[in-house]
Amino acid sequence: MVKSTKFAIMLGGNLGDSEKIFVRALEKLASGGCRELKMSRIHRSAAVDCVPGTPDFSDAAATGEWDGSPFALLRLCQEIEREAGRPADHSSRESRTLDLDIILFGDAVIDTPELKVPHPRAQIRRFVLEPLSELLPAARFPDSGRKIEECLGILPPEV
């Protein structure tokens, strides 16, 4: 019997109609094998660590269940990004139609060149924590043990 794992993904983008792109990404996640998908409302945030003049981003969190490995989920996310127009080779400092980042995968801590979970800097990024707190406020980051709502509560207002 295959074990189902709960996951959290962030959806982000600042090119095109983000709401339609996010809904389409959720449909593709579902057709790719994700179940019990839920999405937060869409938040707007200023670009962080991007080239000067980068437009604001739309961000949302999605949660669901997955029967495969975290690396198979990563490959599905990368395929969906490419289908949405994001080049396979891209800079994280530039505008994009869609960015899908695995934030949590059960209670796994993964640190490989290909995948890092919990996602680096997730616990200090308001644009990650606010949408995620709508869906999983009491969930804990497995590396620090901190709850999502706790991480959000200790952030300075300007972050």
C-alpha positions in Angstrom: 0.0 0.0 0.0 1.3 3.4 -1.0 1.5 6.0 1.8 -0.2 9.4 1.1 1.7 12.5 2.1 0.3 15.9 2.9 2.1 18.7 1.1 2.1 22.5 0.8 3.1 24.3 -2.3 3.4 28.1 -3.0 2.1 29.5 -6.2 3.6 32.8 -7.4 3.7 34.8 -10.5 3.8 38.4 -11.8 3.2 38.0 -15.5 -0.2 37.3 -17.1 -3.5 36.6 -15.3 -2.3 35.0 -12.1 -5.7 33.9 -10.9 -6.4 31.9 -14.2 -2.8 30.6 -14.2 -3.1 29.4 -10.6 -6.5 27.7 -11.2 -5.0 26.0 -14.3 -2.0 24.9 -12.2 -4.3 23.3 -9.6 -6.2 21.5 -12.3 -2.9 20.1 -13.7 -1.8 19.1 -10.1 -5.0 17.2 -9.8 -4.7 15.5 -13.1 -1.1 14.7 -12.2 -2.2 12.7 -9.1 -2.6 15.3 -6.3 -5.8 14.9 -4.2 -7.7 17.0 -1.7 -6.4 20.2 -3.2 -7.2 23.5 -1.4 -6.0 27.0 -2.3 -5.7 30.1 -0.2 -6.9 33.4 -1.5 -4.5 35.2 -3.7 -2.2 37.8 -2.0 -0.3 40.6 -3.6 3.3 41.4 -2.5 6.2 43.4 -3.6 9.0 41.5 -5.4 11.7 40.3 -2.9 15.3 39.8 -4.0 14.4 40.5 -7.7 16.0 42.8 -10.2 15.0 46.5 -9.7 11.6 47.4 -11.3 10.2 43.9 -11.0 6.4 44.1 -10.8 4.5 42.9 -7.7 3.7 39.2 -7.3 0.5 37.3 -6.8 1.0 34.5 -4.3 -1.2 31.7 -3.0 -0.7 28.5 -1.0 -2.1 25.2 -2.0 -2.3 22.0 0.1 -3.1 18.5 -0.9 -2.1 14.8 -0.7 0.4 12.9 -2.9 1.1 9.2 -3.2 4.6 9.6 -4.8 8.0 10.8 -3.8 8.7 14.5 -3.2 11.0 14.3 -6.2 8.1 13.1 -8.4 6.0 16.0 -7.1 8.8 18.4 -7.9 9.0 17.1 -11.5 5.2 17.5 -11.8 5.5 21.1 -10.6 8.4 21.9 -13.0 6.4 20.5 -15.9 3.4 22.7 -15.0 5.7 25.7 -14.7 7.1 25.0 -18.2 3.5 24.6 -19.6 2.7 28.0 -18.1 5.5 29.5 -20.1 8.3 29.5 -17.6 11.7 28.5 -19.2 13.3 25.3 -17.7 16.4 27.4 -17.1 15.4 30.5 -15.2 16.6 33.0 -12.7 14.7 33.4 -9.4 15.3 37.1 -9.6 13.2 37.7 -12.7 9.5 38.0 -13.5 7.6 34.8 -14.3 4.2 33.5 -15.2 4.3 30.7 -12.6 6.5 29.6 -9.8 5.6 26.4 -7.8 7.6 25.8 -4.7 7.2 22.8 -2.4 7.2 24.3 1.1 6.3 21.2 3.1 6.2 17.5 2.3 4.7 15.7 5.4 7.3 16.0 8.1 10.2 15.4 5.7 13.4 17.4 5.9 15.1 17.2 2.5 18.4 18.9 1.6 19.6 17.9 -1.9 20.8 20.1 -4.7 17.6 19.4 -6.5 15.1 19.9 -3.6 15.1 21.5 -0.2 12.2 21.0 2.1 11.1 22.9 4.1 11.7 25.5 1.5 14.6 27.8 2.4 13.5 31.1 3.8 9.8 30.0 4.0 9.8 30.7 7.7 10.9 34.3 7.2 8.9 35.3 4.2 5.5 37.0 4.8 4.4 36.3 1.2 4.7 32.5 2.0 3.4 32.5 5.6 0.3 34.6 5.1 -1.3 32.4 2.4 -0.1 29.3 4.1 -1.5 30.3 7.5 -5.0 30.4 5.9 -4.8 26.7 5.2 -2.4 25.3 7.9 -2.0 27.8 10.7 -1.1 25.2 13.3 1.2 23.1 11.1 4.8 23.0 12.1 8.0 23.3 10.1 9.7 20.0 10.7 13.2 21.5 10.9 12.5 24.2 13.5 9.3 22.9 15.1 7.7 26.3 14.8 4.1 26.6 13.8 3.3 28.6 10.7 1.2 31.1 12.7 4.1 31.5 15.2 6.6 32.3 12.4 4.2 34.8 11.0 3.6 36.4 14.4 7.4 37.1 15.0 8.1 38.7 11.6 8.8 42.4 11.5 6.0 44.3 9.7 8.2 45.3 6.8 9.3 41.7 5.9 
